[in-house]
Amino acid sequence: MFRALILLAAALAVPYVVTHAPSLDGFWQTGQKSSTDSAVVDGGLKPRPYDVALSPQGPGAILYPNSSPLEGLPSTSLHEVFRFDVSKEWVYRRWARKSTALAELGLYGIRVPLVTGTRLHDLAGSLTYYFSESGRVERISFYGRTGDTTQLVMLVAQRYGLQQQSTVVVGEQLWQIRRGEQVFSELRSRPAPVLWANSPHDSFTVELELQHPHATTPLPQRTLLVVSPAPEQPPAVAPNAGEGASGEAAAEKTPEEAWKTYSPRSRVPKGQVENLDRRGRFW
């Protein structure tokens, strides 16, 4: 009897579910429509969460979306960056964030963050282009880090003619363009104070000041802090010590006699003299 009731309930319920089940196609279309409508706000396009994550954050990012990353478009070669045939517009288009408030007499500077890649010889740091009034790049400055300086050294040596120079700083590599005592371009690299095996890209600190080949103004001279040794002090002479035999006698005095000579007992209070006479009892 119980089994017959179960079969009767199943016979009534299954046809009802099949005929009154919701339409999955309609539900999918409704979900797509609501997702599309949520991107439109007040007649304008509003980026979805994943769009905002991909675009750089900043003032007006919703009204003026920009797909360029803050570190600039990826570069496959250092030749694309360290060149003098670029314009301000080229820099503006390539980087989403630029700093232009740079103090440099007669030159207009544009500073941008630079990350050329994830390879060991790639660079990461601050890159600055200095433009003249005519719009030509006069100088390129870079301060940052790298894991291998070989590619950068080959670039500045082969393309711009920098030559290796001797340096007084241990571990430092120095490449320059010199005309007599004047320096017109310079590359300095030195190992980091602490080297980590799990952070090889920070192994070297790089400082590059690269001027146009036709530059006539040298770079400011670097000043090194040199600590001179302290002058030798003349040997101390005991007060009231005479010359000749008297001086030799003063040198042969015991420490106690020398102390009495330096500080006559007549100038010391009587109580303090007694304490001095009894000092051997306590220490």
Buried (B, 14 or more C-beta within 10 A) or exposed (E): EEEEEEEEEEEEEEEEEEEEEEEEEEEEEEEEEEEEEEEEEEEEEEBEEEBBEEBBEEEEBBEEBBEBBBBBEEBEEBEEBBBBEBEBEEBEEBBBBBEEEEEEEEBBBBBBBBBBBEEEBBBBBEBBBBBEEEEBBBBBBBBBBBBBBEBBBEBBBEBBEBEEBEEEEEEEBBBBBBEEEEBBBBBBBBBEEEEEEEEEBBBBBBBBBBBBEEBEEBBEEEEEEEEEEEEEEEEEEEEEBEEEEEEEEBEEBEEEEBEBBEEEEEEEEEEEEEEBEEEEEEE
